Amino acid sequence: MSRNSSRALRARLVAAIALLCASITVTVPPAAGAEPALCAWRFMSNETVLNVAFPDVNATYWVLPYALGPGDSIEVSGTYPAARYFSLNTYGTNFDTVDTLRDDMIVPDPGSGNPFADATARNLPPSQQKWRATVVPGPADHARNEIRGVPEGQSTPVGFLIIRVYVPDDATSVSGGVPLPEVTMRLGGATMLRQPCEQPFDPNSYTGPVAQLAQAGFDQVIAAGAASGAFPGGTPETVFVNPASSSGLFPNGDNKYLGTALTYQPGRIVVVRGKAPRFPDTRAGVPVTDPDQQVRYWSMCQNDLVSPYPVVACAGDFETSLDASGYYTYAVAAPTDLPSVADPTVTVLPWGDTTVPKKVLFLRYMLPSSAFYPQSIQASQATGADPATVMGPYYPEAVYCSTTTFVAGGYAACRDEAAG
C-alpha cells in the first residue's frame, strides 16, 4: 500500500466514523413520507473494505452503532454461520472492548442446536440453527444471551456492536453462508426492525463538518493511541513482545497477540520460525469441538505501522506450511528481494510498500485449550512473564537475514548470520 493509498484509506475511515456517529441519532421511526429507517450493519471491514486497525484477512467485521438509554435494548437474531468462529463484541467510545459473547456461549433458540457447542448440530438444517442475543445498557447475563453495551463510567450512552466471522467454510461467503442477523431496536419506548443492508456503506460518498470532527476523534483515539501503545519503548526489532496495549483498536476479547516492529532494507528479509499449535481445520471438515485442538485459530499477519494501520497480508493456520516436526518458517520479503522459494515448508508473507517507515508483524492466538494455555500468548500476558520463557518452542524467533544467506541455508543459516 502506498502512502497516498494509506491517506485515502484513512480519509474513508474518517468519513465512515462520521456517518457512524450521525447514524446513532436515528432512534425513532421515520414520519410518513420521510426516508426509510436505517438498515443494520451499514459498515463492513476487511482487507479490502475499511482496512483499518490491523484486521485479519481471514475475518470480516460488521458494525452496528447505537445509543442505549436506561430500559433500552437491541435484539439480534440470526443463524449460526458455517465458519471457524464468530462472536458479538461491544465497544465504547474509546473503541475498547466492553463485552464479548462468542459462538459456543450463545444458547440456541428452542428447537435449534448450536454447532459450535455440539458437533452433531452441524447436520441440522439452517432453520434449526437459530439464535438470538440482546444488547443491554448495563450488566449482562451471558446465560440469557445478553451482552453489555455501554461500559461503566462512560459519560455517553454510545456504543458499537461488531460481528466477526473467521474462516467461513465457503471462502466465497464472508458471512459463513447465512444472512446477517436481523436487528430489533427498542429505544425510548419505540420498536424498530432493521434488516441487514443490501450493500455496505461507501465512505467516499460522505463529507461535511461531522467528518472533520470524526477526523480529530480518529487521530486521538485510534491513531495516537495505537501508535503510542503498540510496543514498550526501546524494544529491539525482530523480538516478539506483548503489545503494551491494544486499546482503541477494536480488540477481540478472544484474541491475544505478540508483535515485533520491522524496517525495510534492500536485500534484507525477515525470517520467523516457531512451533505451530494444533487447530480444528474446519474447511477440511474438522469441527471446532475437536478435542485435539490447542487453539481455535492462529495466524501471522504483516501490517503497516502507520495510520490507519492496515493489514498487508496474513497467513492463517490452514494456509501455513509446516515441516515434519510441526514448525513453521515465514519469510517476510519484497518480491525484488525474494522472487521465489524452493523450500515447500516456507510460507512467504509480502513486505508490501517498502517506503512505509515501520511495519509490525503480529502472531495471533485465539481461545487456547485448557491443556495448551500454559504455553500460550494468553498465559504470558496474564502473568506478565517473558513470552519466550512461557511459550517455549511455540515462541516465534525472528531474525533479519540477507536473501543470499536464506536461499543458501534457510533459517538455520540466517540464525547463525544474525548471531555472528
TIVOVO-953441 format. One record per residue (C-alpha): residue in three letters; z negated, y, x negated. Coordinates in nm, 2 decimals, m for minus. Layout:
[r 'ALA',[Z,Y,X]] ...
//
This chain:
[r 'MET',[0.00,0.00,0.00]] [r 'SER',[0.10,0.34,m0.15]] [r 'ARG',[m0.13,0.64,m0.14]] [r 'ASN',[0.09,0.80,0.12]] [r 'SER',[0.07,0.49,0.33]] [r 'SER',[m0.31,0.49,0.29]] [r 'ARG',[m0.33,0.85,0.40]] [r 'ALA',[m0.11,0.78,0.70]] [r 'LEU',[m0.33,0.48,0.79]] [r 'ARG',[m0.64,0.70,0.77]] [r 'ALA',[m0.48,0.96,0.99]] [r 'ARG',[m0.40,0.69,1.25]] [r 'LEU',[m0.76,0.56,1.24]] [r 'VAL',[m0.89,0.92,1.29]] [r 'ALA',[m0.67,0.95,1.60]] [r 'ALA',[m0.79,0.62,1.73]] [r 'ILE',[m1.16,0.71,1.69]] [r 'ALA',[m1.09,1.04,1.86]] [r 'LEU',[m0.94,0.86,2.16]] [r 'LEU',[m1.23,0.61,2.14]] [r 'CYS',[m1.48,0.89,2.18]] [r 'ALA',[m1.28,1.06,2.45]] [r 'SER',[m1.24,0.73,2.65]] [r 'ILE',[m1.61,0.68,2.66]] [r 'THR',[m1.64,0.97,2.90]] [r 'VAL',[m1.44,0.80,3.17]] [r 'THR',[m1.73,0.63,3.36]] [r 'VAL',[m1.63,0.68,3.73]] [r 'PRO',[m1.34,0.55,3.94]] [r 'PRO',[m1.04,0.79,3.95]] [r 'ALA',[m0.99,1.00,4.25]] [r 'ALA',[m0.70,0.94,4.48]] [r 'GLY',[m0.38,1.04,4.31]] [r 'ALA',[m0.54,1.05,3.97]] [r 'GLU',[m0.43,0.85,3.67]] [r 'PRO',[m0.53,0.48,3.68]] [r 'ALA',[m0.86,0.39,3.52]] [r 'LEU',[m0.85,0.29,3.16]] [r 'CYS',[m0.77,m0.06,3.07]] [r 'ALA',[m1.00,m0.27,2.85]] [r 'TRP',[m0.96,m0.35,2.48]] [r 'ARG',[m0.74,m0.05,2.41]] [r 'PHE',[m0.79,m0.08,2.03]] [r 'MET',[m0.68,m0.38,1.82]] [r 'SER',[m0.74,m0.40,1.45]] [r 'ASN',[m0.60,m0.65,1.19]] [r 'GLU',[m0.40,m0.64,0.87]] [r 'THR',[m0.10,m0.46,1.04]] [r 'VAL',[m0.27,m0.25,1.31]] [r 'LEU',[m0.55,m0.02,1.21]] [r 'ASN',[m0.61,m0.20,0.88]] [r 'VAL',[m0.94,m0.04,0.80]] [r 'ALA',[m1.29,m0.13,0.68]] [r 'PHE',[m1.20,m0.44,0.48]] [r 'PRO',[m1.08,m0.68,0.76]] [r 'ASP',[m1.00,m1.04,0.70]] [r 'VAL',[m0.63,m1.12,0.75]] [r 'ASN',[m0.72,m1.44,0.94]] [r 'ALA',[m0.91,m1.24,1.20]] [r 'THR',[m0.82,m1.00,1.48]] [r 'TYR',[m1.06,m0.75,1.63]] [r 'TRP',[m1.05,m0.58,1.98]] [r 'VAL',[m1.27,m0.28,2.05]] [r 'LEU',[m1.42,m0.15,2.38]] [r 'PRO',[m1.61,0.18,2.37]] [r 'TYR',[m1.89,0.26,2.62]] [r 'ALA',[m2.18,0.47,2.72]] [r 'LEU',[m2.47,0.29,2.87]] [r 'GLY',[m2.75,0.47,3.06]] [r 'PRO',[m3.07,0.31,3.20]] [r 'GLY',[m2.97,0.04,3.45]] [r 'ASP',[m2.61,0.03,3.34]] [r 'SER',[m2.44,m0.29,3.23]] [r 'ILE',[m2.10,m0.43,3.12]] [r 'GLU',[m2.00,m0.78,3.22]] [r 'VAL',[m1.73,m0.95,3.01]] [r 'SER',[m1.58,m1.27,3.14]] [r 'GLY',[m1.32,m1.49,2.97]] [r 'THR',[m1.21,m1.83,2.84]] [r 'TYR',[m1.33,m1.98,2.51]] [r 'PRO',[m1.04,m1.94,2.26]] [r 'ALA',[m0.89,m2.23,2.06]] [r 'ALA',[m1.00,m2.09,1.73]] [r 'ARG',[m1.23,m2.15,1.43]] [r 'TYR',[m1.47,m1.87,1.55]] [r 'PHE',[m1.52,m1.59,1.80]] [r 'SER',[m1.80,m1.36,1.87]] [r 'LEU',[m1.91,m1.05,2.05]] [r 'ASN',[m2.07,m0.78,1.83]] [r 'THR',[m2.21,m0.44,1.94]] [r 'TYR',[m2.23,m0.13,1.72]] [r 'GLY',[m2.40,0.21,1.74]] [r 'THR',[m2.26,0.55,1.64]] [r 'ASN',[m2.33,0.47,1.27]] [r 'PHE',[m2.09,0.17,1.30]] [r 'ASP',[m2.36,m0.07,1.20]] [r 'THR',[m2.44,m0.39,1.39]] [r 'VAL',[m2.67,m0.37,1.69]] [r 'ASP',[m2.64,m0.73,1.82]] [r 'THR',[m2.43,m1.05,1.78]] [r 'LEU',[m2.35,m1.31,2.04]] [r 'ARG',[m2.13,m1.58,1.88]] [r 'ASP',[m1.93,m1.86,2.03]] [r 'ASP',[m2.18,m2.15,2.02]] [r 'MET',[m2.45,m1.93,2.16]] [r 'ILE',[m2.26,m1.84,2.48]] [r 'VAL',[m2.37,m2.06,2.77]] [r 'PRO',[m2.06,m2.17,2.97]] [r 'ASP',[m2.02,m2.09,3.34]] [r 'PRO',[m2.13,m2.36,3.58]] [r 'GLY',[m1.88,m2.65,3.58]] [r 'SER',[m1.74,m2.54,3.24]] [r 'GLY',[m1.80,m2.66,2.88]] [r 'ASN',[m1.83,m2.48,2.55]] [r 'PRO',[m1.61,m2.63,2.28]] [r 'PHE',[m1.80,m2.45,2.01]] [r 'ALA',[m2.12,m2.63,2.11]] [r 'ASP',[m1.97,m2.96,2.24]] [r 'ALA',[m1.67,m3.11,2.08]] [r 'THR',[m1.58,m3.31,2.40]] [r 'ALA',[m1.53,m2.98,2.58]] [r 'ARG',[m1.21,m2.92,2.37]] [r 'ASN',[m1.04,m3.16,2.60]] [r 'LEU',[m1.12,m2.97,2.92]] [r 'PRO',[m0.86,m2.76,3.09]] [r 'PRO',[m0.89,m2.38,3.04]] [r 'SER',[m1.03,m2.35,3.40]] [r 'GLN',[m1.33,m2.54,3.28]] [r 'GLN',[m1.39,m2.35,2.96]] [r 'LYS',[m1.51,m2.02,3.11]] [r 'TRP',[m1.79,m1.79,3.00]] [r 'ARG',[m1.94,m1.45,3.09]] [r 'ALA',[m2.17,m1.22,2.89]] [r 'THR',[m2.34,m0.89,2.97]] [r 'VAL',[m2.39,m0.58,2.75]] [r 'VAL',[m2.72,m0.41,2.84]] [r 'PRO',[m2.86,m0.09,2.70]] [r 'GLY',[m3.20,m0.22,2.59]] [r 'PRO',[m3.35,m0.55,2.47]] [r 'ALA',[m3.12,m0.85,2.54]] [r 'ASP',[m3.19,m1.22,2.63]] [r 'HIS',[m2.94,m1.43,2.44]] [r 'ALA',[m3.03,m1.73,2.66]] [r 'ARG',[m2.89,m1.54,2.95]] [r 'ASN',[m2.57,m1.43,2.75]] [r 'GLU',[m2.70,m1.08,2.72]] [r 'ILE',[m2.62,m0.86,2.42]] [r 'ARG',[m2.79,m0.53,2.33]] [r 'GLY',[m2.55,m0.24,2.34]] [r 'VAL',[m2.75,0.06,2.21]] [r 'PRO',[m2.98,0.05,1.91]] [r 'GLU',[m3.34,0.16,1.95]] [r 'GLY',[m3.39,0.52,1.85]] [r 'GLN',[m3.03,0.62,1.88]] [r 'SER',[m3.01,0.97,2.04]] [r 'THR',[m2.69,0.90,2.24]] [r 'PRO',[m2.60,0.60,2.47]] [r 'VAL',[m2.27,0.55,2.30]] [r 'GLY',[m2.17,0.21,2.15]] [r 'PHE',[m1.88,m0.02,2.07]] [r 'LEU',[m1.82,m0.38,2.17]] [r 'ILE',[m1.60,m0.58,1.93]] [r 'ILE',[m1.45,m0.92,2.00]] [r 'ARG',[m1.35,m1.12,1.69]] [r 'VAL',[m1.13,m1.42,1.68]] [r 'TYR',[m1.09,m1.60,1.34]] [r 'VAL',[m0.82,m1.86,1.26]] [r 'PRO',[m0.67,m1.93,1.60]] [r 'ASP',[m0.53,m2.29,1.63]] [r 'ASP',[m0.19,m2.14,1.72]] [r 'ALA',[m0.11,m1.89,1.44]] [r 'THR',[0.12,m1.71,1.68]] [r 'SER',[m0.15,m1.63,1.93]] [r 'VAL',[m0.41,m1.40,1.78]] [r 'SER',[m0.64,m1.43,2.08]] [r 'GLY',[m0.66,m1.81,2.05]] [r 'GLY',[m0.42,m1.90,2.32]] [r 'VAL',[m0.62,m1.73,2.60]] [r 'PRO',[m0.61,m1.39,2.77]] [r 'LEU',[m0.85,m1.13,2.65]] [r 'PRO',[m1.16,m1.11,2.87]] [r 'GLU',[m1.19,m0.90,3.19]] [r 'VAL',[m1.44,m0.63,3.19]] [r 'THR',[m1.66,m0.51,3.48]] [r 'MET',[m1.84,m0.18,3.41]] [r 'ARG',[m2.14,m0.10,3.62]] [r 'LEU',[m2.21,0.26,3.53]] [r 'GLY',[m2.41,0.52,3.72]] [r 'GLY',[m2.40,0.32,4.04]] [r 'ALA',[m2.02,0.27,4.03]] [r 'THR',[m1.85,m0.06,3.96]] [r 'MET',[m1.51,m0.07,3.78]] [r 'LEU',[m1.30,m0.37,3.69]] [r 'ARG',[m1.09,m0.32,3.38]] [r 'GLN',[m0.81,m0.56,3.30]] [r 'PRO',[m0.70,m0.61,2.94]] [r 'CYS',[m0.44,m0.35,2.82]] [r 'GLU',[m0.09,m0.47,2.81]] [r 'GLN',[m0.03,m0.31,2.47]] [r 'PRO',[m0.28,m0.18,2.21]] [r 'PHE',[m0.31,0.20,2.18]] [r 'ASP',[m0.07,0.37,1.94]] [r 'PRO',[m0.29,0.61,1.74]] [r 'ASN',[0.02,0.81,1.62]] [r 'SER',[0.05,0.94,1.98]] [r 'TYR',[m0.29,1.12,1.98]] [r 'THR',[m0.37,1.45,1.82]] [r 'GLY',[m0.58,1.75,1.91]] [r 'PRO',[m0.93,1.91,1.84]] [r 'VAL',[m1.11,1.59,1.92]] [r 'ALA',[m0.91,1.43,1.64]] [r 'GLN',[m1.03,1.69,1.40]] [r 'LEU',[m1.39,1.62,1.49]] [r 'ALA',[m1.33,1.25,1.46]] [r 'GLN',[m1.19,1.31,1.11]] [r 'ALA',[m1.51,1.47,1.00]] [r 'GLY',[m1.71,1.18,1.15]] [r 'PHE',[m1.49,0.92,0.99]] [r 'ASP',[m1.54,1.08,0.64]] [r 'GLN',[m1.91,1.10,0.68]] [r 'VAL',[m1.98,0.75,0.84]] [r 'ILE',[m1.71,0.52,0.71]] [r 'ALA',[m1.55,0.68,0.40]] [r 'ALA',[m1.85,0.83,0.23]] [r 'GLY',[m2.09,0.56,0.35]] [r 'ALA',[m1.87,0.27,0.23]] [r 'ALA',[m1.78,0.44,m0.10]] [r 'SER',[m2.14,0.52,m0.19]] [r 'GLY',[m2.29,0.20,m0.06]] [r 'ALA',[m2.05,m0.07,m0.17]] [r 'PHE',[m2.19,m0.16,m0.51]] [r 'PRO',[m2.50,m0.08,m0.71]] [r 'GLY',[m2.44,0.18,m0.98]] [r 'GLY',[m2.35,0.05,m1.32]] [r 'THR',[m2.23,m0.29,m1.20]] [r 'PRO',[m1.97,m0.42,m1.45]] [r 'GLU',[m1.62,m0.51,m1.32]] [r 'THR',[m1.54,m0.88,m1.26]] [r 'VAL',[m1.90,m0.95,m1.19]] [r 'PHE',[m1.96,m1.06,m0.83]] [r 'VAL',[m2.27,m0.90,m0.68]] [r 'ASN',[m2.43,m0.84,m0.34]] [r 'PRO',[m2.30,m0.51,m0.20]] [r 'ALA',[m2.57,m0.25,m0.17]] [r 'SER',[m2.47,m0.20,0.19]] [r 'SER',[m2.21,m0.29,0.45]] [r 'SER',[m2.34,m0.03,0.69]] [r 'GLY',[m2.07,0.19,0.85]] [r 'LEU',[m1.80,m0.08,0.81]] [r 'PHE',[m1.85,m0.26,1.15]] [r 'PRO',[m2.00,m0.56,0.97]] [r 'ASN',[m2.01,m0.91,1.14]] [r 'GLY',[m2.36,m1.03,1.18]] [r 'ASP',[m2.24,m1.39,1.09]] [r 'ASN',[m2.08,m1.30,0.76]] [r 'LYS',[m2.22,m1.22,0.42]] [r 'TYR',[m2.02,m1.10,0.12]] [r 'LEU',[m2.01,m1.09,m0.26]] [r 'GLY',[m1.78,m0.84,m0.42]] [r 'THR',[m1.66,m0.71,m0.75]] [r 'ALA',[m1.46,m0.39,m0.84]] [r 'LEU',[m1.14,m0.41,m1.03]] [r 'THR',[m0.89,m0.18,m1.21]] [r 'TYR',[m0.53,m0.24,m1.30]] [r 'GLN',[m0.38,m0.26,m1.65]] [r 'PRO',[m0.02,m0.37,m1.71]] [r 'GLY',[0.00,m0.72,m1.84]] [r 'ARG',[m0.36,m0.80,m1.73]] [r 'ILE',[m0.46,m1.01,m1.43]] [r 'VAL',[m0.79,m1.13,m1.28]] [r 'VAL',[m0.87,m1.50,m1.27]] [r 'VAL',[m1.16,m1.63,m1.05]] [r 'ARG',[m1.30,m1.98,m1.04]] [r 'GLY',[m1.57,m2.14,m0.83]] [r 'LYS',[m1.65,m2.44,m0.62]] [r 'ALA',[m1.53,m2.43,m0.26]] [r 'PRO',[m1.77,m2.51,0.03]] [r 'ARG',[m1.65,m2.76,0.29]] [r 'PHE',[m1.53,m2.62,0.62]] [r 'PRO',[m1.40,m2.75,0.95]] [r 'ASP',[m1.02,m2.73,0.93]] [r 'THR',[m0.96,m2.66,1.30]] [r 'ARG',[m0.58,m2.62,1.25]] [r 'ALA',[m0.59,m2.98,1.14]] [r 'GLY',[m0.79,m3.09,1.45]] [r 'VAL',[m1.14,m3.09,1.30]] [r 'PRO',[m1.39,m2.95,1.55]] [r 'VAL',[m1.63,m2.67,1.45]] [r 'THR',[m1.91,m2.90,1.54]] [r 'ASP',[m1.82,m3.13,1.24]] [r 'PRO',[m2.15,m3.23,1.07]] [r 'ASP',[m1.99,m3.24,0.73]] [r 'GLN',[m1.91,m2.87,0.71]] [r 'GLN',[m2.11,m2.64,0.47]] [r 'VAL',[m1.98,m2.31,0.62]] [r 'ARG',[m1.79,m2.23,0.93]] [r 'TYR',[m1.53,m2.02,0.73]] [r 'TRP',[m1.49,m1.87,0.39]] [r 'SER',[m1.22,m1.65,0.23]] [r 'MET',[m1.14,m1.44,m0.08]] [r 'CYS',[m0.99,m1.10,0.00]] [r 'GLN',[m0.84,m0.83,m0.21]] [r 'ASN',[m0.88,m0.48,m0.08]] [r 'ASP',[m0.82,m0.11,m0.17]] [r 'LEU',[m1.15,0.06,m0.25]] [r 'VAL',[m1.02,0.39,m0.11]] [r 'SER',[m1.03,0.53,0.24]] [r 'PRO',[m0.97,0.38,0.49]] [r 'TYR',[m1.05,0.06,0.30]] [r 'PRO',[m0.75,m0.16,0.40]] [r 'VAL',[m0.72,m0.52,0.31]] [r 'VAL',[m0.43,m0.61,0.08]] [r 'ALA',[m0.43,m0.99,0.12]] [r 'CYS',[m0.67,m1.28,0.18]] [r 'ALA',[m0.67,m1.65,0.11]] [r 'GLY',[m0.87,m1.83,0.38]] [r 'ASP',[m1.03,m2.16,0.31]] [r 'PHE',[m0.75,m2.36,0.46]] [r 'GLU',[m0.49,m2.16,0.25]] [r 'THR',[m0.67,m2.20,m0.08]] [r 'SER',[m0.56,m2.47,m0.33]] [r 'LEU',[m0.83,m2.69,m0.49]] [r 'ASP',[m0.84,m2.91,m0.79]] [r 'ALA',[m0.96,m3.27,m0.79]] [r 'SER',[m1.32,m3.16,m0.83]] [r 'GLY',[m1.31,m2.92,m0.53]] [r 'TYR',[m1.28,m2.60,m0.74]] [r 'TYR',[m1.05,m2.31,m0.66]] [r 'THR',[m0.87,m2.08,m0.91]] [r 'TYR',[m0.74,m1.75,m0.79]] [r 'ALA',[m0.51,m1.53,m0.99]] [r 'VAL',[m0.51,m1.16,m0.87]] [r 'ALA',[m0.19,m1.02,m1.01]] [r 'ALA',[0.11,m0.79,m0.96]] [r 'PRO',[0.44,m0.97,m0.94]] [r 'THR',[0.56,m0.79,m1.25]] [r 'ASP',[0.27,m0.94,m1.44]] [r 'LEU',[0.28,m1.29,m1.30]] [r 'PRO',[0.62,m1.37,m1.14]] [r 'SER',[0.53,m1.73,m1.07]] [r 'VAL',[0.27,m2.00,m1.13]] [r 'ALA',[0.35,m2.36,m1.21]] [r 'ASP',[m0.01,m2.50,m1.15]] [r 'PRO',[m0.04,m2.61,m0.79]] [r 'THR',[m0.42,m2.57,m0.79]] [r 'VAL',[m0.39,m2.19,m0.85]] [r 'THR',[m0.38,m1.95,m0.55]] [r 'VAL',[m0.22,m1.62,m0.62]] [r 'LEU',[m0.35,m1.30,m0.45]] [r 'PRO',[m0.13,m0.99,m0.48]] [r 'TRP',[m0.27,m0.69,m0.65]] [r 'GLY',[m0.10,m0.45,m0.41]] [r 'ASP',[m0.04,m0.09,m0.51]] [r 'THR',[m0.11,m0.06,m0.88]] [r 'THR',[m0.16,0.32,m0.85]] [r 'VAL',[m0.47,0.28,m0.64]] [r 'PRO',[m0.76,0.36,m0.88]] [r 'LYS',[m1.00,0.09,m0.77]] [r 'LYS',[m0.98,m0.24,m0.60]] [r 'VAL',[m1.25,m0.47,m0.46]] [r 'LEU',[m1.24,m0.85,m0.43]] [r 'PHE',[m1.47,m1.00,m0.16]] [r 'LEU',[m1.59,m1.35,m0.12]] [r 'ARG',[m1.69,m1.40,0.24]] [r 'TYR',[m1.92,m1.68,0.37]] [r 'MET',[m1.97,m1.74,0.75]] [r 'LEU',[m2.25,m1.94,0.90]] [r 'PRO',[m2.37,m2.17,0.63]] [r 'SER',[m2.52,m2.50,0.74]] [r 'SER',[m2.89,m2.55,0.70]] [r 'ALA',[m2.83,m2.80,0.42]] [r 'PHE',[m2.60,m2.57,0.23]] [r 'TYR',[m2.79,m2.25,0.30]] [r 'PRO',[m3.00,m2.26,m0.03]] [r 'GLN',[m2.68,m2.23,m0.23]] [r 'SER',[m2.51,m1.97,m0.01]] [r 'ILE',[m2.45,m1.59,m0.03]] [r 'GLN',[m2.68,m1.56,0.27]] [r 'ALA',[m2.97,m1.71,0.07]] [r 'SER',[m2.91,m1.48,m0.22]] [r 'GLN',[m2.92,m1.17,0.00]] [r 'ALA',[m3.22,m1.29,0.19]] [r 'THR',[m3.42,m1.34,m0.13]] [r 'GLY',[m3.28,m1.07,m0.34]] [r 'ALA',[m3.22,m1.32,m0.62]] [r 'ASP',[m2.92,m1.32,m0.86]] [r 'PRO',[m2.63,m1.48,m0.67]] [r 'ALA',[m2.51,m1.66,m0.98]] [r 'THR',[m2.85,m1.84,m1.00]] [r 'VAL',[m2.88,m1.91,m0.63]] [r 'MET',[m2.52,m2.04,m0.58]] [r 'GLY',[m2.48,m2.24,m0.90]] [r 'PRO',[m2.12,m2.39,m0.91]] [r 'TYR',[m2.03,m2.21,m0.58]] [r 'TYR',[m2.07,m1.87,m0.76]] [r 'PRO',[m1.73,m1.71,m0.83]] [r 'GLU',[m1.68,m1.65,m1.20]] [r 'ALA',[m1.41,m1.38,m1.27]] [r 'VAL',[m1.25,m1.26,m1.59]] [r 'TYR',[m0.98,m1.02,m1.69]] [r 'CYS',[m0.71,m1.21,m1.88]] [r 'SER',[m0.37,m1.15,m2.03]] [r 'THR',[m0.08,m1.31,m1.85]] [r 'THR',[0.03,m1.49,m2.16]] [r 'THR',[m0.31,m1.65,m2.21]] [r 'PHE',[m0.33,m1.76,m1.84]] [r 'VAL',[0.01,m1.91,m1.84]] [r 'ALA',[m0.06,m2.10,m2.16]] [r 'GLY',[m0.41,m2.23,m2.09]] [r 'GLY',[m0.53,m2.14,m1.74]] [r 'TYR',[m0.88,m2.03,m1.65]] [r 'ALA',[m1.04,m2.21,m1.95]] [r 'ALA',[m0.83,m2.01,m2.19]] [r 'CYS',[m0.90,m1.69,m2.00]] [r 'ARG',[m1.27,m1.75,m2.02]] [r 'ASP',[m1.25,m1.81,m2.40]] [r 'GLU',[m1.04,m1.49,m2.44]] [r 'ALA',[m1.30,m1.29,m2.24]] [r 'ALA',[m1.59,m1.43,m2.45]] [r 'GLY',[m1.41,m1.38,m2.77]] 
//
